[in-house]
């Protein structure tokens, strides 16, 4: 499980994280995909791919 989707988390202002909202779920999936892409590029020591922005 991704930590960002851990149930019971609260925002800095003390309000609950809306982790069940569809847009938040998409945001979390997109962040995970981006992180995995950077990890793969880093493992191949390909600086161009690490720095590539889409």
Legacy VTK file of the C-alpha trace (Angstrom):
# vtk DataFile Version 3.0
C-alpha trace
ASCII
DATASET POLYDATA
POINTS 54 float
0.000 0.000 0.000
1.204 3.493 -0.769
1.718 5.588 2.349
-0.190 8.498 0.840
-3.320 6.302 0.795
-2.977 5.084 4.386
-6.378 5.339 6.087
-6.724 7.747 9.007
-4.187 10.330 7.829
-4.900 13.988 8.560
-3.844 17.141 6.754
-1.637 19.770 8.358
-4.793 21.678 9.318
-6.126 18.648 11.216
-8.809 17.733 8.691
-8.945 14.150 7.379
-7.227 13.384 4.078
-9.775 12.729 1.354
-7.984 9.566 0.275
-11.212 7.934 -0.919
-11.967 10.705 -3.427
-11.519 9.619 -7.055
-9.278 12.569 -7.940
-7.042 11.903 -4.938
-6.791 8.217 -5.894
-5.742 9.238 -9.432
-3.204 11.701 -8.035
-1.709 8.946 -5.855
-1.520 6.489 -8.778
0.121 9.119 -11.002
2.664 9.988 -8.293
3.501 6.317 -7.821
3.965 5.814 -11.574
6.235 8.859 -11.806
8.284 7.681 -8.839
8.709 4.215 -10.324
9.800 5.723 -13.665
12.449 7.841 -11.930
13.602 4.846 -9.897
14.004 2.760 -13.060
15.910 5.564 -14.802
18.150 5.988 -11.761
18.899 2.261 -11.681
20.077 2.437 -15.288
22.083 5.555 -14.429
20.355 7.421 -17.243
20.414 11.069 -16.191
18.403 12.199 -19.239
15.466 9.960 -18.252
15.699 11.014 -14.601
15.481 14.663 -15.634
12.859 14.096 -18.351
9.588 15.905 -17.618
6.360 14.947 -19.317
LINES 1 55
54 0 1 2 3 4 5 6 7 8 9 10 11 12 13 14 15 16 17 18 19 20 21 22 23 24 25 26 27 28 29 30 31 32 33 34 35 36 37 38 39 40 41 42 43 44 45 46 47 48 49 50 51 52 53
